[in-house]
């Protein structure tokens, strides 16, 4: 007798989420995550995350807004330019403690640097695009509810 094909942890996690939200679609979720990725970068550049606050957990909003406030008080601005998302895919999905969790792997190219507001001089980073990889984890109470970014992990 042949062994049944193994179900990956990712597939199992997606099925758990779908059991409480039949409309959950990993491909559609990636599109949502890509928009969140871009919108959060815009908020960081503006040093104001209020436009994306509804897509961040309170803890992640506080962490990122603190970075923005620190830049503002240092009279510096983070510039993010030539952002290109080369790859985005769901890498993990699970349910735990009444929450749905989905992690999206991002491979992006971008120029990420900080300038002095008074002089315009680059004080950190480079205007030359670099390739980065990050994992963005989103969560929500189980079921068809809005997703919020809960963590960003650099590789």
FIKOLZA-1660 file (N, C-alpha, C; in steps of 0.1 Angstrom, whole numbers, plus 5000, padded with zeros to 4 digits):
% residues 155
   i   px   py   pz ch aa at
   1 5008 4988 5000  A  X  N
   1 5000 5000 5000  A  X CA
   1 5009 5012 5000  A  X  C
   2 5005 5022 4992  A  X  N
   2 5013 5034 4991  A  X CA
   2 5010 5044 5002  A  X  C
   3 5020 5051 5007  A  X  N
   3 5017 5061 5017  A  X CA
   3 5010 5073 5011  A  X  C
   4 5001 5079 5018  A  X  N
   4 4994 5091 5013  A  X CA
   4 5004 5102 5011  A  X  C
   5 5002 5110 5001  A  X  N
   5 5011 5122 4999  A  X CA
   5 5011 5130 5012  A  X  C
   6 5023 5135 5016  A  X  N
   6 5023 5142 5029  A  X CA
   6 5018 5156 5026  A  X  C
   7 5011 5161 5036  A  X  N
   7 5006 5175 5036  A  X CA
   7 5016 5184 5043  A  X  C
   8 5020 5194 5037  A  X  N
   8 5030 5203 5043  A  X CA
   8 5024 5211 5055  A  X  C
   9 5032 5216 5063  A  X  N
   9 5027 5224 5075  A  X CA
   9 5020 5236 5069  A  X  C
  10 5025 5242 5058  A  X  N
  10 5019 5253 5052  A  X CA
  10 5005 5250 5047  A  X  C
  11 5003 5239 5040  A  X  N
  11 4990 5235 5035  A  X CA
  11 4981 5232 5047  A  X  C
  12 4986 5226 5057  A  X  N
  12 4978 5223 5069  A  X CA
  12 4973 5236 5076  A  X  C
  13 4982 5246 5077  A  X  N
  13 4979 5259 5083  A  X CA
  13 4968 5266 5075  A  X  C
  14 4970 5266 5061  A  X  N
  14 4960 5272 5053  A  X CA
  14 4947 5266 5054  A  X  C
  15 4946 5253 5055  A  X  N
  15 4933 5246 5057  A  X CA
  15 4927 5249 5070  A  X  C
  16 4935 5250 5081  A  X  N
  16 4930 5254 5094  A  X CA
  16 4923 5268 5093  A  X  C
  17 4930 5278 5086  A  X  N
  17 4925 5291 5085  A  X CA
  17 4912 5291 5076  A  X  C
  18 4912 5283 5066  A  X  N
  18 4900 5282 5057  A  X CA
  18 4888 5275 5064  A  X  C
  19 4891 5267 5074  A  X  N
  19 4880 5260 5081  A  X CA
  19 4872 5271 5089  A  X  C
  20 4877 5282 5092  A  X  N
  20 4870 5293 5099  A  X CA
  20 4867 5305 5090  A  X  C
  21 4873 5305 5078  A  X  N
  21 4872 5316 5068  A  X CA
  21 4873 5310 5054  A  X  C
  22 4862 5305 5049  A  X  N
  22 4863 5298 5036  A  X CA
  22 4868 5307 5025  A  X  C
  23 4867 5320 5026  A  X  N
  23 4872 5329 5016  A  X CA
  23 4887 5331 5016  A  X  C
  24 4894 5326 5026  A  X  N
  24 4909 5328 5027  A  X CA
  24 4916 5323 5015  A  X  C
  25 4923 5331 5008  A  X  N
  25 4930 5327 4995  A  X CA
  25 4945 5332 4997  A  X  C
  26 4954 5323 4997  A  X  N
  26 4968 5326 4999  A  X CA
  26 4973 5336 4988  A  X  C
  27 4969 5335 4976  A  X  N
  27 4973 5344 4965  A  X CA
  27 4968 5358 4968  A  X  C
  28 4955 5358 4971  A  X  N
  28 4949 5371 4974  A  X CA
  28 4956 5378 4987  A  X  C
  29 4959 5369 4996  A  X  N
  29 4966 5374 5008  A  X CA
  29 4980 5380 5005  A  X  C
  30 4987 5374 4995  A  X  N
  30 5000 5380 4991  A  X CA
  30 4998 5394 4985  A  X  C
  31 4987 5395 4978  A  X  N
  31 4985 5409 4972  A  X CA
  31 4982 5419 4983  A  X  C
  32 4974 5415 4993  A  X  N
  32 4972 5424 5005  A  X CA
  32 4985 5427 5012  A  X  C
  33 4994 5417 5014  A  X  N
  33 5006 5418 5021  A  X CA
  33 5016 5428 5013  A  X  C
  34 5016 5426 4999  A  X  N
  34 5024 5435 4991  A  X CA
  34 5020 5450 4992  A  X  C
  35 5006 5452 4992  A  X  N
  35 5001 5466 4994  A  X CA
  35 5005 5471 5008  A  X  C
  36 5004 5462 5018  A  X  N
  36 5008 5466 5032  A  X CA
  36 5023 5470 5032  A  X  C
  37 5031 5462 5026  A  X  N
  37 5046 5464 5025  A  X CA
  37 5049 5478 5020  A  X  C
  38 5043 5481 5008  A  X  N
  38 5045 5494 5002  A  X CA
  38 5040 5505 5010  A  X  C
  39 5027 5504 5015  A  X  N
  39 5021 5514 5023  A  X CA
  39 5029 5517 5036  A  X  C
  40 5034 5507 5043  A  X  N
  40 5042 5509 5055  A  X CA
  40 5055 5516 5051  A  X  C
  41 5061 5513 5040  A  X  N
  41 5073 5520 5036  A  X CA
  41 5070 5535 5034  A  X  C
  42 5059 5538 5028  A  X  N
  42 5054 5552 5025  A  X CA
  42 5052 5559 5039  A  X  C
  43 5046 5552 5048  A  X  N
  43 5044 5558 5061  A  X CA
  43 5057 5561 5069  A  X  C
  44 5067 5552 5067  A  X  N
  44 5080 5555 5074  A  X CA
  44 5087 5567 5067  A  X  C
  45 5086 5568 5054  A  X  N
  45 5092 5580 5047  A  X CA
  45 5085 5593 5052  A  X  C
  46 5072 5592 5054  A  X  N
  46 5064 5604 5058  A  X CA
  46 5066 5606 5073  A  X  C
  47 5072 5596 5080  A  X  N
  47 5073 5596 5095  A  X CA
  47 5059 5597 5102  A  X  C
  48 5049 5591 5095  A  X  N
  48 5036 5591 5100  A  X CA
  48 5029 5578 5095  A  X  C
  49 5026 5570 5105  A  X  N
  49 5020 5557 5101  A  X CA
  49 5005 5557 5103  A  X  C
  50 4998 5568 5105  A  X  N
  50 4984 5568 5108  A  X CA
  50 4976 5562 5097  A  X  C
  51 4980 5564 5084  A  X  N
  51 4973 5558 5073  A  X CA
  51 4973 5543 5073  A  X  C
  52 4982 5537 5080  A  X  N
  52 4983 5522 5080  A  X CA
  52 4980 5516 5094  A  X  C
  53 4977 5525 5103  A  X  N
  53 4975 5520 5117  A  X CA
  53 4965 5509 5118  A  X  C
  54 4955 5509 5109  A  X  N
  54 4945 5498 5110  A  X CA
  54 4950 5485 5104  A  X  C
  55 4962 5485 5099  A  X  N
  55 4968 5473 5093  A  X CA
  55 4980 5468 5102  A  X  C
  56 4982 5474 5114  A  X  N
  56 4993 5471 5123  A  X CA
  56 4987 5467 5136  A  X  C
  57 4993 5457 5143  A  X  N
  57 4989 5455 5157  A  X CA
  57 4993 5467 5165  A  X  C
  58 4987 5469 5176  A  X  N
  58 4991 5481 5185  A  X CA
  58 5006 5481 5188  A  X  C
  59 5011 5469 5190  A  X  N
  59 5025 5468 5194  A  X CA
  59 5034 5471 5182  A  X  C
  60 5031 5467 5170  A  X  N
  60 5039 5469 5158  A  X CA
  60 5038 5484 5154  A  X  C
  61 5026 5490 5156  A  X  N
  61 5024 5504 5153  A  X CA
  61 5033 5512 5162  A  X  C
  62 5033 5509 5175  A  X  N
  62 5041 5516 5185  A  X CA
  62 5056 5515 5182  A  X  C
  63 5060 5503 5178  A  X  N
  63 5074 5501 5175  A  X CA
  63 5079 5509 5163  A  X  C
  64 5071 5509 5152  A  X  N
  64 5074 5516 5140  A  X CA
  64 5072 5531 5141  A  X  C
  65 5062 5535 5148  A  X  N
  65 5060 5550 5150  A  X CA
  65 5071 5555 5159  A  X  C
  66 5076 5547 5169  A  X  N
  66 5088 5552 5177  A  X CA
  66 5100 5554 5168  A  X  C
  67 5102 5546 5158  A  X  N
  67 5113 5548 5148  A  X CA
  67 5111 5561 5141  A  X  C
  68 5099 5564 5137  A  X  N
  68 5095 5576 5129  A  X CA
  68 5097 5588 5138  A  X  C
  69 5093 5587 5151  A  X  N
  69 5094 5598 5160  A  X CA
  69 5109 5601 5163  A  X  C
  70 5117 5591 5164  A  X  N
  70 5131 5592 5166  A  X CA
  70 5138 5599 5154  A  X  C
  71 5134 5595 5142  A  X  N
  71 5139 5602 5130  A  X CA
  71 5135 5617 5131  A  X  C
  72 5123 5620 5134  A  X  N
  72 5118 5634 5134  A  X CA
  72 5126 5642 5144  A  X  C
  73 5128 5636 5156  A  X  N
  73 5135 5644 5167  A  X CA
  73 5149 5646 5163  A  X  C
  74 5155 5637 5155  A  X  N
  74 5169 5639 5151  A  X CA
  74 5170 5647 5138  A  X  C
  75 5158 5652 5133  A  X  N
  75 5157 5660 5121  A  X CA
  75 5163 5652 5109  A  X  C
  76 5159 5640 5108  A  X  N
  76 5163 5631 5097  A  X CA
  76 5151 5625 5091  A  X  C
  77 5153 5621 5078  A  X  N
  77 5142 5615 5070  A  X CA
  77 5147 5602 5064  A  X  C
  78 5140 5591 5065  A  X  N
  78 5143 5579 5059  A  X CA
  78 5138 5580 5045  A  X  C
  79 5146 5577 5035  A  X  N
  79 5142 5577 5021  A  X CA
  79 5141 5562 5016  A  X  C
  80 5131 5558 5010  A  X  N
  80 5129 5545 5004  A  X CA
  80 5125 5547 4989  A  X  C
  81 5134 5544 4980  A  X  N
  81 5132 5546 4966  A  X CA
  81 5134 5534 4958  A  X  C
  82 5129 5534 4946  A  X  N
  82 5131 5523 4936  A  X CA
  82 5128 5509 4942  A  X  C
  83 5117 5509 4950  A  X  N
  83 5112 5497 4956  A  X CA
  83 5106 5488 4945  A  X  C
  84 5112 5476 4945  A  X  N
  84 5107 5465 4936  A  X CA
  84 5105 5452 4944  A  X  C
  85 5093 5447 4944  A  X  N
  85 5091 5434 4951  A  X CA
  85 5093 5424 4940  A  X  C
  86 5104 5416 4942  A  X  N
  86 5108 5406 4933  A  X CA
  86 5101 5393 4935  A  X  C
  87 5098 5390 4948  A  X  N
  87 5091 5378 4952  A  X CA
  87 5083 5380 4965  A  X  C
  88 5071 5375 4965  A  X  N
  88 5064 5375 4977  A  X CA
  88 5055 5363 4977  A  X  C
  89 5056 5355 4988  A  X  N
  89 5049 5343 4989  A  X CA
  89 5046 5339 5004  A  X  C
  90 5035 5333 5006  A  X  N
  90 5031 5328 5019  A  X CA
  90 5041 5317 5023  A  X  C
  91 5048 5319 5034  A  X  N
  91 5058 5309 5038  A  X CA
  91 5053 5301 5050  A  X  C
  92 5044 5306 5058  A  X  N
  92 5039 5299 5070  A  X CA
  92 5024 5303 5072  A  X  C
  93 5016 5294 5077  A  X  N
  93 5003 5297 5081  A  X CA
  93 4999 5288 5093  A  X  C
  94 4993 5294 5103  A  X  N
  94 4989 5285 5114  A  X CA
  94 4978 5292 5123  A  X  C
  95 4972 5284 5132  A  X  N
  95 4963 5290 5142  A  X CA
  95 4969 5286 5155  A  X  C
  96 4968 5296 5164  A  X  N
  96 4973 5294 5178  A  X CA
  96 4966 5304 5187  A  X  C
  97 4961 5299 5198  A  X  N
  97 4955 5307 5209  A  X CA
  97 4944 5316 5203  A  X  C
  98 4935 5311 5195  A  X  N
  98 4924 5318 5189  A  X CA
  98 4928 5329 5179  A  X  C
  99 4940 5328 5174  A  X  N
  99 4945 5337 5164  A  X CA
  99 4949 5330 5151  A  X  C
 100 4946 5336 5139  A  X  N
 100 4952 5332 5127  A  X CA
 100 4965 5339 5125  A  X  C
 101 4975 5332 5119  A  X  N
 101 4988 5338 5117  A  X CA
 101 4993 5334 5103  A  X  C
 102 4998 5344 5095  A  X  N
 102 5003 5341 5082  A  X CA
 102 5016 5349 5080  A  X  C
 103 5027 5342 5076  A  X  N
 103 5039 5349 5073  A  X CA
 103 5041 5349 5058  A  X  C
 104 5045 5361 5053  A  X  N
 104 5049 5363 5039  A  X CA
 104 5063 5366 5038  A  X  C
 105 5070 5358 5029  A  X  N
 105 5084 5360 5026  A  X CA
 105 5085 5371 5015  A  X  C
 106 5093 5381 5017  A  X  N
 106 5095 5391 5007  A  X CA
 106 5110 5391 5003  A  X  C
 107 5112 5391 4990  A  X  N
 107 5125 5394 4984  A  X CA
 107 5124 5407 4976  A  X  C
 108 5130 5418 4981  A  X  N
 108 5128 5431 4974  A  X CA
 108 5141 5437 4971  A  X  C
 109 5140 5447 4962  A  X  N
 109 5152 5455 4959  A  X CA
 109 5147 5469 4962  A  X  C
 110 5156 5477 4969  A  X  N
 110 5152 5491 4972  A  X CA
 110 5164 5498 4976  A  X  C
 111 5163 5512 4974  A  X  N
 111 5173 5521 4980  A  X CA
 111 5167 5526 4993  A  X  C
 112 5175 5523 5004  A  X  N
 112 5170 5527 5017  A  X CA
 112 5181 5534 5024  A  X  C
 113 5178 5547 5027  A  X  N
 113 5189 5556 5033  A  X CA
 113 5182 5567 5041  A  X  C
 114 5190 5573 5050  A  X  N
 114 5185 5583 5058  A  X CA
 114 5193 5596 5055  A  X  C
 115 5186 5607 5054  A  X  N
 115 5192 5620 5051  A  X CA
 115 5190 5630 5063  A  X  C
 116 5199 5639 5064  A  X  N
 116 5198 5650 5074  A  X CA
 116 5188 5660 5068  A  X  C
 117 5178 5664 5075  A  X  N
 117 5168 5673 5070  A  X CA
 117 5174 5687 5066  A  X  C
 118 5183 5691 5073  A  X  N
 118 5189 5705 5071  A  X CA
 118 5198 5705 5058  A  X  C
 119 5207 5695 5057  A  X  N
 119 5217 5695 5047  A  X CA
 119 5213 5686 5035  A  X  C
 120 5205 5676 5037  A  X  N
 120 5202 5666 5027  A  X CA
 120 5213 5656 5025  A  X  C
 121 5223 5657 5034  A  X  N
 121 5234 5647 5033  A  X CA
 121 5229 5633 5038  A  X  C
 122 5234 5623 5031  A  X  N
 122 5231 5609 5035  A  X CA
 122 5239 5606 5047  A  X  C
 123 5232 5602 5058  A  X  N
 123 5239 5599 5071  A  X CA
 123 5239 5584 5074  A  X  C
 124 5231 5577 5067  A  X  N
 124 5230 5562 5069  A  X CA
 124 5224 5556 5056  A  X  C
 125 5229 5544 5053  A  X  N
 125 5224 5536 5042  A  X CA
 125 5230 5541 5029  A  X  C
 126 5224 5538 5018  A  X  N
 126 5229 5542 5005  A  X CA
 126 5218 5544 4995  A  X  C
 127 5220 5553 4986  A  X  N
 127 5210 5556 4975  A  X CA
 127 5211 5545 4964  A  X  C
 128 5220 5536 4965  A  X  N
 128 5221 5525 4956  A  X CA
 128 5212 5514 4960  A  X  C
 129 5203 5509 4951  A  X  N
 129 5194 5498 4955  A  X CA
 129 5202 5485 4960  A  X  C
 130 5196 5479 4970  A  X  N
 130 5202 5466 4975  A  X CA
 130 5190 5456 4976  A  X  C
 131 5194 5443 4975  A  X  N
 131 5184 5433 4977  A  X CA
 131 5183 5429 4992  A  X  C
 132 5171 5428 4997  A  X  N
 132 5169 5424 5010  A  X CA
 132 5158 5413 5011  A  X  C
 133 5158 5405 5021  A  X  N
 133 5148 5395 5024  A  X CA
 133 5142 5398 5037  A  X  C
 134 5129 5398 5038  A  X  N
 134 5122 5399 5051  A  X CA
 134 5110 5390 5052  A  X  C
 135 5106 5387 5064  A  X  N
 135 5094 5379 5067  A  X CA
 135 5085 5388 5074  A  X  C
 136 5073 5390 5069  A  X  N
 136 5063 5398 5075  A  X CA
 136 5052 5389 5080  A  X  C
 137 5049 5390 5093  A  X  N
 137 5039 5381 5099  A  X CA
 137 5027 5389 5103  A  X  C
 138 5015 5384 5098  A  X  N
 138 5002 5391 5101  A  X CA
 138 4994 5382 5109  A  X  C
 139 4985 5388 5117  A  X  N
 139 4976 5380 5126  A  X CA
 139 4962 5387 5126  A  X  C
 140 4953 5379 5131  A  X  N
 140 4939 5384 5133  A  X CA
 140 4932 5374 5143  A  X  C
 141 4921 5378 5149  A  X  N
 141 4913 5367 5156  A  X CA
 141 4908 5357 5146  A  X  C
 142 4907 5345 5149  A  X  N
 142 4902 5334 5140  A  X CA
 142 4890 5339 5133  A  X  C
 143 4889 5336 5120  A  X  N
 143 4877 5339 5113  A  X CA
 143 4879 5351 5103  A  X  C
 144 4869 5354 5095  A  X  N
 144 4870 5364 5085  A  X CA
 144 4871 5379 5090  A  X  C
 145 4882 5382 5096  A  X  N
 145 4884 5395 5103  A  X CA
 145 4896 5402 5096  A  X  C
 146 4898 5415 5098  A  X  N
 146 4909 5422 5092  A  X CA
 146 4923 5417 5098  A  X  C
 147 4932 5416 5089  A  X  N
 147 4946 5412 5092  A  X CA
 147 4954 5424 5096  A  X  C
 148 4963 5422 5106  A  X  N
 148 4972 5432 5110  A  X CA
 148 4987 5427 5110  A  X  C
 149 4996 5435 5106  A  X  N
 149 5010 5432 5107  A  X CA
 149 5014 5432 5122  A  X  C
 150 5021 5420 5125  A  X  N
 150 5025 5419 5139  A  X CA
 150 5040 5418 5141  A  X  C
 151 5047 5415 5130  A  X  N
 151 5062 5414 5132  A  X CA
 151 5069 5415 5118  A  X  C
 152 5081 5421 5118  A  X  N
 152 5089 5421 5106  A  X CA
 152 5102 5415 5110  A  X  C
 153 5107 5405 5103  A  X  N
 153 5119 5398 5106  A  X CA
 153 5128 5399 5094  A  X  C
 154 5140 5405 5096  A  X  N
 154 5150 5405 5086  A  X CA
 154 5158 5392 5086  A  X  C
 155 5162 5388 5074  A  X  N
 155 5170 5375 5073  A  X CA
 155 5184 5378 5074  A  X  C
% end
